[in-house]
């Protein structure tokens, strides 16, 4: 586990899980954790067991969910979420009521609705069972879910879901370098996430 404390010691904590291909040391993870801390959200990151062991293939779902729940138990967190797979595992653990106490909200940076090019293999069957507020931050160029698919998903989840589409963003919410040389799209996503979490407490 790694802490990214906010200046205010009473700031709410987000447990932020990494995606399938990279661990908590990945530059995207450290950038977002540091950026959210600067915006008043205490962030905790961790490695799932397979990354901690130096493996590339993710553990089975129940192992990932249990690992997230163990970190949650030790972190006194208020919010759970993650990048891609990390956000999906947060949602699955919440749906199975593995978090105690339950999160006040769930934050998804690039929710992997389905594998690229396989829209029939959806990963959302559990989402309607969640009662917590959910924030979806999703790039319009993300192959894991089109804008239309994500809009329909959020609409179907009703008041629990808030969707922000990042124009031109990919699965990491990054716009093409020529359009956004300073990475402002990721900063915009962090601004939205921090405001949304602050608004729930």
N, C-alpha and C positions, 0 to 999 in steps of 0.2 A: 504494500500500500504506500501511496505517496500523497502527501498533503500539499495543497495550494491554498494557504489561508488568506482570507480577505482581511482588509485593515480593521474592520469591525469584528471583534471577537464574538459578537452575537449573531453574525451573519448566518443565514441558512446554508446547509451543506447539501451538495449534489454529489452522489456517487456516479462517476462517469466511466463507463466501460468501453473498452477498445473494440475495434472491428475485427473481422476474422483474420485479416492478413498481417496485422501489425500490433505490437503490444503497447503498453503505456508509455514507452519511451519514444514512440513515433513523433516526428515533428508536429503533425496535425494535432495529436493529443496534447502535447505539452503547450502548444500555442493556444488551444482552446481552454485548457485548464488554467493557464496563466491569465488569459484574457478575461475569463469569467471571474477569477479572483479579483482582478483589477476593477471589475464592475460590481463588486459587492457580494459575490457568491463564493463561499468556501467550497473547494472542489477536492474530492478524494478519487484517485485513480488506482487501478490494480491490474495485475495480469491474471488472466484465466489460467488454470493449471497447465494446459498444453503449452502456452507461451512461457510460463515459468520453467517448464522442463526443456525448453528449446525445441519443441516440436512445431511443425507447420500446420498439421491437420487439427481442426478444432475438436474438442471433446464432445461426446454426446450431449444432447440438450439437458437432461437432468443433472449432469455433472456441472455444466456451465451455470445453470440456475442455482444449484446449491452453493457454488463458489460465490456468486453474486450475493446470495442471501447471507452468507457468512461475513462478507465484508460489510454489508448493511448492518448487521447485528452489532458490529464493533465500531461503527462510524457515527452513530447518533445522527444520521442523515435525515433530511426532510424530503429531498427529491432524488429520484433514480432515473437514469437514462444512459445514453451512449451513442456511439457512432455505429451506424449500420447494424451488424450482428449484436453489438453490445446493447443497443436500444431494444432490439427484438427480444433479447434474453431478459432485459429488465421487465418488458411487458409480460413475458411468459411467467416469470417468477411472481410478478404481481397478480396475474390471473390465477395462479395456484396458491395465492395467499401465503407465500414463503417469506414475505417481508413483515417483520413485527417491530414497531408499529407499521401500519400501511403508509406508503408514500403519500405526500400531499399532492404530488403531481409527477408526471412522467415526461421526459424530454427526449425526442428522437432526432438525432442529426443524420438525416438520410435513411429513413426507415426502408429496409429491404423487402418491399412488398412481394417481390418474386425474383427469381434469378433472371439475369439479362436474357432476353429473347425467349423466355418461357412464361408468358403471362398467366398460363393456366395453373402454374405451381404456386399458388398464393399462400402467404404466411400471415393471414389476418383472422383466422377463424376464432381465435381467443379474444380478440380486441373488444368485441361487443360486451363481453362479461366484465370489463373494467369500468369502475365507477369514478376513478380519479380523473381529474383534468389531464389531457394529453396535448403536448405541443409537438407538431410535426414541422420540421424545418427541412425543406426538400428542394433540390435543384431542378430546374426545368429540363436539364440535359441528363438527368439521372436515369440510366438504363434499368435500374431496379424498380422503377415505377414512374409512369408518365404523369404529366400534370393532370390529364383527365382522370387517370386511375386514382391518383391521390386525392383529387377534389371529390370524386365519388365516394372514396373511402371515408374521408372526413365528414362529408355530408351524412353518410349512413350512420356514423357514430354519434351524431347529434351534438348537443351542447358540450359534451365531454371533450370534443376534439377541436383544436385550433390548428389550422394549416397556414404556413407562410411559405410561399413558393419563392425561391431565390432565382431571379431571372438570369439565365445563362449558366447557372451553377451545375456542376457535375455531382457525382455521388459524394464528394467531399465538400460540396457547396462552393467549389472554386470555379470562377469564370475563366475563360481563355486569357492568357497572359496579355495578349494585345489589347483586350478590352478592359482589363482590370490589373494593371501591372503591380499594384500595391496590395492585392488581395483584399480589397474592401468588401467583397461579398461575404467572406468569413467573419469580418468585423461586424457587418450588418446582422448576420445570424446570431452572433454573441450578444449584440445589443438587444435583439428581440427576446432571446432566451432569458437574459438577466432581468429584463423588465417583466416578462411573464412570470417568472418565479417570484420576484419581489411583490407582484400584485396578488399572489396567493397567500401571503403570510401577514 
